[in-house]
Structures are given as structure tokens and as C-alpha cells.
Amino acid sequence: MKKLILMIPLFTIAVLIVCFGFIGISRSDRRIPELVMGGAFYTADRTADSLTITDESVKDTGSADAVDSWSTDIVRKAGEEAKEEVDTETYFRPSKLPALNNRYHYQQIEQYYSEKPSKVELPASFFQSPEDTILNYFSILREAAYLEKGKAAGCGTLGESQIPYPIAYNFLTKAYQDRLSYKKYLKTFKNILHTSLLKYHSVPVYDRKDDTLRYFVELETIEGTEKSQGVFAYYYGFIDLQKEDGLYKISNLEFHGEDYLCAPYHGWAYDGEIYVKVKYGDWCDMIDKMYPIKQEGYIKNISFHGKDGKDYLIVFYQLTNGTDIEIAQYQREGDGEWKLIKLNPEDCVKDKNNKK
């Protein structure tokens, strides 16, 4: 009897071990969630036929994955039938500004699809003016997506995959192509999965030849992450254009990543008015009095009367995150015309330090 009493707890423990063992086995089949912001992070539920991005599935030729090509065709046909009644812009971007690179749908440029850039021959109408070149270039790149191994933001093939890149490469001047091969050009788009052109505007050229035109641009992109979560990244930059065989081609591209944490925490340099007062006032001791700020859209003009009796105008372009970027400086005497100048306030600081 005593032996039976002693065996009951042992039997109970054995049963519990078996039960929890099965529970452990069933849970071992589940992926242990990662942690983010102090809590569990669950990626979107993937169906059995979702694609895994590997080096083999991302080809330099720009071909869509064979496994997923049929679904892409179905989506395209459905889109044609619906005549694009659905505004997909809602899903692509949070910015309130309209995307300007909306000139082409894939049907309008698919005749130029090619695996080799050298086989692409674009019509002269794409390059008739600087604005045409910029809008057409980014319209072609809008649906381009270069998936990077280990990062994701969606499922299956995205947009037009790598197909548009050979077309876009033909917007570059021959000299630029000599400096940047197509292979290198293609790699610069890694993890850029969608592109929206938010702003473009001509800017003065300080350090280039007279035949060069320069434009400011701001881009909003969707990029992938290791968490399979798409994130929005913003860039501003400058595009140089030159005439080549009578057509406007891109001779240089320059981009800067936009920051969303420096301005709120380390402020003054990101606000045009304070920027002018500090750099041209405190540093260079140039300001006699400030004039009212004039702003139209994202273009902000900040002017002041200088202690030398001349008026100065500092032009800023405002980014989506509110940051003011200095674009140009002008000077005039009396009611005369504004003349482009180039001042470097840092030189004022250096001169003050040298005098100490």
C-alpha cells in the first residue's frame, strides 16, 4: 500500500513530462518570433508557394522569376481590363505630394525591353528637353526593383523587376557610361524596390561648363529589410544634363540620404532662417537687417540687407522632412539685378580663429 502511494506522484510526473514533451514538439515546428521594441515581432504569414529570394533568383539579365511569371501576367491582364481604375499610389507611398514620374505604363515601353543595354534604341522624343529627360528617366525606373538577398518588402516578383534598368541606362551620356559600366550601374540599385519622384527644379551651376544644366530632385523609395518589412527612404540630389547629338542626356547623378532624427534633436542648421542668421550673421557679421521670408511651395527665399549696403538672397529648397537645403546665393546693389555669388561662411570662422 505504501509502495502504491509512493508510485502515484511518480506516475503523475511521468504523465506531465510526456504531455509537455508533445507540446514542446508541436511548438518546435513554429518559428520563434524575433523581438522588436520590447515585444514579439511576427512577419506576415507566407503561403506555401511564396518565393524565397536567393542569388540564383536575382539575375543580372532582369528576367522575372520563372516560377512567378504566370502570376505577373495574370495581374497585368487584370490591370488592363480594369483600365487602372484602382489608385495603387495609396499602397506605395505615405507622402502627400503627388508622384511626378507617371508618364509610362509598362505597355508603352515594353517594346524597348532588352537583356543588353546596347540593344536598346530609344526615340528622340524621350530627350527633347531637360524636363522630358528627367521625367521619362524616373518614370521608367518607377516600377524597377532590384531584390537583395536577405532583405524583402513584399512577395513574389515586384513591379517590373530588373527589366527597366537597361532602358534607364541609355539616358546616360556616353562619357558617363564610360565612367560607370552597366554592371556597376545595376548594382547601385540594390534594395531599391520602388521609386517616386516628388520634386524637380532647375538650379544654378557653379562649378561646371556652360553647356551643363543642373536640376534638384527629391525621391521617395521603398526599400526592404531583414524583417521582410518595407520601409520608406528619402533622398535628395542633383542631376546634371548635357546635350549629346542634340538630345539632353544625364551626365552626372548625385544623391544624399535624408535624415529624420538630426533636425528634431540637433536643430538650427536645418531651419533656413536660423541657418542664415547663424552663418551669415554670427559667423560672417554680414547682416544689417532681415527681410520677410517668402515661400512658394517648397522654394524658400530668405534675404537680408548687408552691412556693406548690398542686398543678399539665399535660396532654399524644403525637403519632405522639413529640412531646408541651401541651393544658391545672390547679391544685388540698390534696385539692380540679382547676381549669382558663392560665399563660404566656414571661411569666416577660419579667419576669426586665425586672428585670435
Backbone torsions as a table, in degrees:
resi	resn	phi	psi	omega
1	MET	NA	-43.4	179.0
2	LYS	-63.7	-38.0	179.5
3	LYS	-63.9	-38.2	-179.7
4	LEU	-64.9	-41.5	178.8
5	ILE	-62.4	-39.6	-179.8
6	LEU	-69.4	-28.8	-176.5
7	MET	-77.8	-25.0	-177.6
8	ILE	-59.6	-50.2	178.4
9	PRO	-61.3	-38.2	179.9
10	LEU	-64.6	-39.4	179.3
11	PHE	-65.3	-41.2	178.7
12	THR	-61.7	-43.2	179.6
13	ILE	-62.8	-41.6	180.0
14	ALA	-61.8	-42.5	179.2
15	VAL	-61.8	-44.3	179.9
16	LEU	-61.7	-40.4	179.9
17	ILE	-62.8	-43.1	179.1
18	VAL	-63.3	-45.5	-178.7
19	CYS	-61.3	-49.4	-178.8
20	PHE	-68.5	-26.6	176.1
21	GLY	-63.4	-44.5	178.4
22	PHE	-65.4	-39.0	178.1
23	ILE	-62.3	-41.4	179.0
24	GLY	-63.0	-40.3	179.4
25	ILE	-64.8	-44.0	-178.4
26	SER	-65.8	-34.8	-179.9
27	ARG	-77.2	-25.7	-178.4
28	SER	-65.5	-20.8	178.3
29	ASP	-76.5	-15.5	-178.8
30	ARG	-90.2	145.9	178.6
31	ARG	-76.8	126.2	178.8
32	ILE	-68.9	122.7	-175.7
33	PRO	-66.9	148.9	173.6
34	GLU	-78.7	168.3	179.1
35	LEU	-109.6	141.1	175.2
36	VAL	-148.1	134.4	179.8
37	MET	52.8	37.5	175.9
38	GLY	81.6	7.0	-179.4
39	GLY	-139.0	172.4	179.9
40	ALA	-73.4	141.2	179.4
41	PHE	-115.7	121.6	-179.9
42	TYR	-112.2	126.8	176.3
43	THR	-75.0	164.2	180.0
44	ALA	-61.1	143.8	-180.0
45	ASP	-66.2	125.4	-178.2
46	ARG	-102.4	139.4	176.9
47	THR	-78.9	167.6	-174.4
48	ALA	-63.0	-27.8	-175.8
49	ASP	-98.3	13.5	178.1
50	SER	-70.8	151.8	-173.6
51	LEU	-90.7	146.0	172.9
52	THR	-104.1	128.2	-176.8
53	ILE	-79.8	123.8	176.7
54	THR	-130.4	171.6	178.1
55	ASP	-59.6	-34.5	-177.3
56	GLU	-70.3	-29.4	-176.8
57	SER	-85.5	-8.6	177.3
58	VAL	-110.8	95.9	-175.5
59	LYS	-96.9	148.5	177.8
60	ASP	-67.5	-19.7	-177.7
61	THR	-69.8	-19.9	179.4
62	GLY	86.9	8.2	179.6
63	SER	-71.5	146.1	176.1
64	ALA	-72.8	155.0	177.7
65	ASP	-59.8	130.4	-176.4
66	ALA	-60.2	-37.6	-177.5
67	VAL	-61.7	-33.1	-173.3
68	ASP	-103.9	1.0	-173.7
69	SER	-64.4	-35.3	-178.9
70	TRP	-62.6	-39.5	-178.7
71	SER	-68.8	-33.5	177.5
72	THR	-63.7	-41.8	179.0
73	ASP	-62.4	-40.3	179.6
74	ILE	-62.9	-44.0	179.9
75	VAL	-62.5	-40.9	-179.3
76	ARG	-64.2	-44.6	-179.5
77	LYS	-63.1	-40.5	178.3
78	ALA	-63.6	-38.6	179.2
79	GLY	-65.1	-38.0	178.6
80	GLU	-64.6	-42.6	-178.9
81	GLU	-65.3	-37.5	-179.6
82	ALA	-79.0	-11.3	-179.4
83	LYS	55.3	36.0	175.7
84	GLU	56.1	42.0	178.1
85	GLU	-70.5	-26.0	179.3
86	VAL	-83.5	131.2	179.7
87	ASP	-86.5	93.1	-177.9
88	THR	-70.6	-11.7	179.1
89	GLU	-56.5	-29.0	179.3
90	THR	-57.0	-35.0	-174.6
91	TYR	-87.7	-18.9	-172.2
92	PHE	-88.9	-28.9	-167.8
93	ARG	-154.5	143.8	178.7
94	PRO	-91.7	-16.7	-176.1
95	SER	-63.5	143.9	179.4
96	LYS	-78.3	-17.9	-179.8
97	LEU	-73.0	140.3	179.3
98	PRO	-71.1	146.8	174.4
99	ALA	-74.6	127.8	-175.8
100	LEU	-89.6	-18.7	-176.5
101	ASN	-91.0	69.2	-175.9
102	ASN	-126.3	31.2	-174.7
103	ARG	-77.4	-30.6	-172.0
104	TYR	-126.9	139.4	166.2
105	HIS	-101.6	162.5	-171.5
106	TYR	-58.5	-32.2	-178.7
107	GLN	-62.2	-27.0	-175.8
108	GLN	-80.7	-16.6	-178.8
109	ILE	-124.4	0.2	-176.2
110	GLU	-64.9	-21.3	177.8
111	GLN	-67.4	-17.2	179.6
112	TYR	-98.2	0.8	179.8
113	TYR	-61.7	131.3	-179.6
114	SER	-155.3	150.8	178.7
115	GLU	-79.3	-21.3	-178.6
116	LYS	-119.8	129.1	-179.4
117	PRO	-57.9	-32.0	-177.0
118	SER	-65.8	-18.6	-179.3
119	LYS	-89.7	-8.2	-177.9
120	VAL	-85.1	125.5	176.1
121	GLU	-124.9	104.8	-175.5
122	LEU	-90.4	149.4	179.8
123	PRO	-70.7	151.5	-179.2
124	ALA	-61.6	-24.7	-178.2
125	SER	-62.3	-19.6	178.6
126	PHE	-70.4	-19.2	-168.8
127	PHE	-128.2	28.2	-173.9
128	GLN	-70.0	-30.2	179.3
129	SER	-141.8	162.4	176.6
130	PRO	-56.7	-40.1	179.5
131	GLU	-65.4	-39.4	176.5
132	ASP	-59.3	-46.6	-178.1
133	THR	-60.7	-46.5	-177.7
134	ILE	-65.7	-48.8	-178.3
135	LEU	-65.6	-40.4	179.9
136	ASN	-69.3	-39.7	179.9
137	TYR	-60.0	-51.5	-177.4
138	PHE	-76.4	-22.9	174.3
139	SER	-67.1	-38.7	178.1
140	ILE	-69.0	-35.6	-178.9
141	LEU	-82.1	-10.6	-173.8
142	ARG	-54.5	-47.0	-176.2
143	GLU	-94.9	4.1	-179.6
144	ALA	-72.4	145.0	-179.9
145	ALA	-147.9	124.0	177.4
146	TYR	-112.5	97.7	-178.7
147	LEU	-69.6	136.6	179.5
148	GLU	-108.6	134.6	-178.7
149	LYS	-57.9	132.6	178.6
150	GLY	89.9	-6.5	178.9
151	LYS	-128.7	145.9	-178.4
152	ALA	-154.0	162.5	178.0
153	ALA	-147.4	-0.3	-178.0
154	GLY	-161.3	-161.9	-178.0
155	CYS	-126.2	140.9	177.9
156	GLY	66.9	-156.1	-179.5
157	THR	-72.8	136.9	-179.4
158	LEU	-106.7	127.4	176.1
159	GLY	54.0	-130.3	179.0
160	GLU	-99.2	15.3	179.0
161	SER	52.9	-134.9	-177.0
162	GLN	-93.7	5.5	-175.4
163	ILE	-59.8	-39.4	-175.7
164	PRO	-72.3	-18.0	-171.6
165	TYR	-60.9	-42.5	177.0
166	PRO	-60.8	-33.1	177.9
167	ILE	-67.7	-48.2	-178.3
168	ALA	-61.9	-34.2	-178.1
169	TYR	-61.2	-28.2	-179.0
170	ASN	-77.2	0.0	173.2
171	PHE	-84.5	-10.4	-178.5
172	LEU	-86.0	147.3	175.2
173	THR	-65.6	160.6	178.8
174	LYS	-61.7	-37.5	178.9
175	ALA	-64.3	-39.3	178.7
176	TYR	-68.6	-38.5	177.3
177	GLN	-65.2	-31.9	176.9
178	ASP	-65.9	-33.7	179.1
179	ARG	-81.1	-28.4	-175.1
180	LEU	-131.1	102.4	-179.9
181	SER	-65.9	160.4	-179.6
182	TYR	-61.2	-38.1	-179.1
183	LYS	-60.7	-43.3	178.7
184	LYS	-71.1	-39.3	178.4
185	TYR	-58.1	-45.6	-178.8
186	LEU	-60.9	-42.0	-177.3
187	LYS	-65.7	-23.9	-179.7
188	THR	-69.9	-11.2	179.7
189	PHE	-98.1	8.1	179.6
190	LYS	-55.0	130.1	176.5
191	ASN	71.8	9.8	169.8
192	ILE	-93.1	111.6	-169.2
193	LEU	-108.5	-11.5	176.2
194	HIS	-167.6	143.2	-175.7
195	THR	-133.9	128.6	175.4
196	SER	-120.2	128.9	175.7
197	LEU	-88.3	115.9	-176.4
198	LEU	-93.6	-37.9	-175.5
199	LYS	-146.2	147.6	168.2
200	TYR	-153.5	140.3	-177.7
201	HIS	-161.1	143.6	179.0
202	SER	-68.1	146.9	177.5
203	VAL	-135.2	155.5	179.2
204	PRO	-68.1	151.7	179.0
205	VAL	-103.6	119.4	-178.5
206	TYR	-90.3	-43.5	-166.5
207	ASP	-120.0	21.7	179.7
208	ARG	-122.2	172.1	-179.5
209	LYS	-68.2	165.2	-177.9
210	ASP	-64.3	-23.3	-177.1
211	ASP	-86.7	6.8	179.7
212	THR	-100.9	132.8	173.8
213	LEU	-110.4	143.1	-177.4
214	ARG	-125.7	139.7	178.8
215	TYR	-129.8	140.5	171.2
216	PHE	-85.8	140.2	175.3
217	VAL	-137.4	153.1	170.5
218	GLU	-129.3	132.6	-175.9
219	LEU	-121.5	145.9	172.8
220	GLU	-118.8	123.2	-177.2
221	THR	-120.5	158.2	169.5
222	ILE	-107.9	128.5	-178.9
223	GLU	-126.2	154.1	-179.0
224	GLY	-90.0	165.5	177.6
225	THR	-135.7	169.5	176.7
226	GLU	-66.3	-16.9	179.6
227	LYS	-89.1	7.0	-175.7
228	SER	59.0	35.5	-177.8
229	GLN	-121.2	122.6	179.0
230	GLY	-73.0	138.3	178.6
231	VAL	-127.9	152.6	178.6
232	PHE	-94.3	132.8	177.7
233	ALA	-128.6	138.4	-176.0
234	TYR	-114.4	142.6	179.3
235	TYR	-135.1	144.9	167.0
236	TYR	-122.2	157.4	-178.3
237	GLY	-171.7	-168.9	-176.3
238	PHE	-135.3	138.3	-180.0
239	ILE	-118.0	126.0	175.0
240	ASP	-99.5	139.1	179.4
241	LEU	-128.5	144.2	175.4
242	GLN	-135.6	153.6	176.7
243	LYS	-79.4	130.8	177.5
244	GLU	-132.9	115.3	-175.4
245	ASP	55.4	38.2	177.3
246	GLY	81.0	1.8	-178.3
247	LEU	-116.9	147.8	-179.9
248	TYR	-84.5	114.7	179.8
249	LYS	-118.4	158.3	-178.0
250	ILE	-82.6	121.2	-178.0
251	SER	-102.4	-12.5	176.9
252	ASN	-167.8	147.1	177.2
253	LEU	-130.6	138.0	179.7
254	GLU	-141.8	128.4	-178.0
255	PHE	-129.6	149.9	176.7
256	HIS	-130.2	135.1	177.1
257	GLY	-74.7	138.2	178.8
258	GLU	-86.7	143.9	-177.2
259	ASP	-109.7	140.9	-178.1
260	TYR	-116.5	9.2	-179.5
261	LEU	-123.6	-26.7	-178.5
262	CYS	-65.7	-46.5	-175.8
263	ALA	-58.1	-49.3	-178.0
264	PRO	-69.5	-22.4	-176.7
265	TYR	-103.1	-24.2	-174.5
266	HIS	-133.1	33.2	-172.4
267	GLY	-12.6	-65.8	-153.6
268	TRP	-61.0	-35.6	-173.6
269	ALA	-67.5	-8.1	-176.0
270	TYR	-102.1	-5.8	178.3
271	ASP	-108.2	119.9	-173.1
272	GLY	-55.4	-43.2	-177.1
273	GLU	-64.8	-47.7	179.6
274	ILE	-66.3	-38.5	178.0
275	TYR	-54.9	-47.9	-179.4
276	VAL	-65.5	-45.1	-178.5
277	LYS	-62.4	-38.2	-179.4
278	VAL	-75.2	-53.3	-172.6
279	LYS	-73.8	-43.8	-176.9
280	TYR	-92.9	-19.4	177.9
281	GLY	-94.1	-70.9	-176.5
282	ASP	-64.6	-44.8	-175.8
283	TRP	-75.3	-47.4	-173.3
284	CYS	-103.6	-8.0	178.5
285	ASP	52.4	45.4	-176.5
286	MET	-98.3	-22.5	-167.2
287	ILE	-86.9	125.2	172.0
288	ASP	-92.4	-49.4	174.5
289	LYS	-154.1	149.6	179.2
290	MET	-89.7	144.4	173.1
291	TYR	-96.3	161.0	178.5
292	PRO	-60.0	142.8	178.9
293	ILE	-74.0	137.5	176.2
294	LYS	-117.9	126.8	-179.5
295	GLN	-135.4	130.4	173.6
296	GLU	-125.5	112.9	-176.5
297	GLY	62.1	-125.8	-178.7
298	TYR	-95.9	4.0	179.1
299	ILE	-97.2	121.2	-176.5
300	LYS	-118.8	122.9	178.4
301	ASN	-106.6	120.2	179.2
302	ILE	-118.7	120.9	-175.8
303	SER	-126.7	158.6	177.8
304	PHE	-151.9	157.1	174.4
305	HIS	-92.2	125.4	-176.0
306	GLY	-83.7	160.0	177.7
307	LYS	-67.9	-14.5	177.0
308	ASP	-88.4	4.8	178.2
309	GLY	87.6	-1.9	179.7
310	LYS	-100.7	156.1	175.5
311	ASP	-95.5	146.5	-179.8
312	TYR	-128.4	141.5	179.1
313	LEU	-127.1	124.0	177.0
314	ILE	-111.9	120.4	-176.3
315	VAL	-98.9	130.4	178.3
316	PHE	-121.4	148.3	167.6
317	TYR	-111.1	132.0	-176.0
318	GLN	-94.3	129.6	-179.5
319	LEU	-83.1	171.5	180.0
320	THR	-60.0	-33.4	-179.7
321	ASN	-83.8	6.5	177.3
322	GLY	91.9	-8.2	-179.9
323	THR	-69.4	137.0	176.9
324	ASP	-96.7	124.4	179.7
325	ILE	-106.4	123.0	178.7
326	GLU	-68.3	128.4	-176.5
327	ILE	-108.8	-43.3	-175.5
328	ALA	-157.6	161.1	177.5
329	GLN	-127.2	139.7	179.2
330	TYR	-133.2	156.2	179.5
331	GLN	-139.3	144.5	174.1
332	ARG	-147.7	155.3	176.7
333	GLU	-109.8	125.4	-179.1
334	GLY	59.5	-128.4	179.3
335	ASP	-99.0	18.4	-178.9
336	GLY	-69.9	-178.6	-179.4
337	GLU	-78.5	152.1	175.6
338	TRP	-73.1	131.9	178.5
339	LYS	-115.4	134.5	-179.7
340	LEU	-67.6	129.5	177.8
341	ILE	-130.4	171.0	177.3
342	LYS	-136.9	106.4	177.9
343	LEU	-110.1	145.4	176.6
344	ASN	-122.0	97.7	-177.7
345	PRO	-56.9	-25.0	178.4
346	GLU	-62.0	-29.3	178.3
347	ASP	-65.0	-32.2	178.2
348	CYS	-64.0	-40.3	179.6
349	VAL	-66.2	-41.8	179.2
350	LYS	-62.8	-41.7	-179.8
351	ASP	-63.9	-40.9	178.9
352	LYS	-63.4	-40.9	-179.7
353	ASN	-67.9	-35.1	-179.3
354	ASN	-71.1	-26.4	-178.7
355	LYS	-81.3	-14.8	-178.3
356	LYS	-72.8	NA	NA
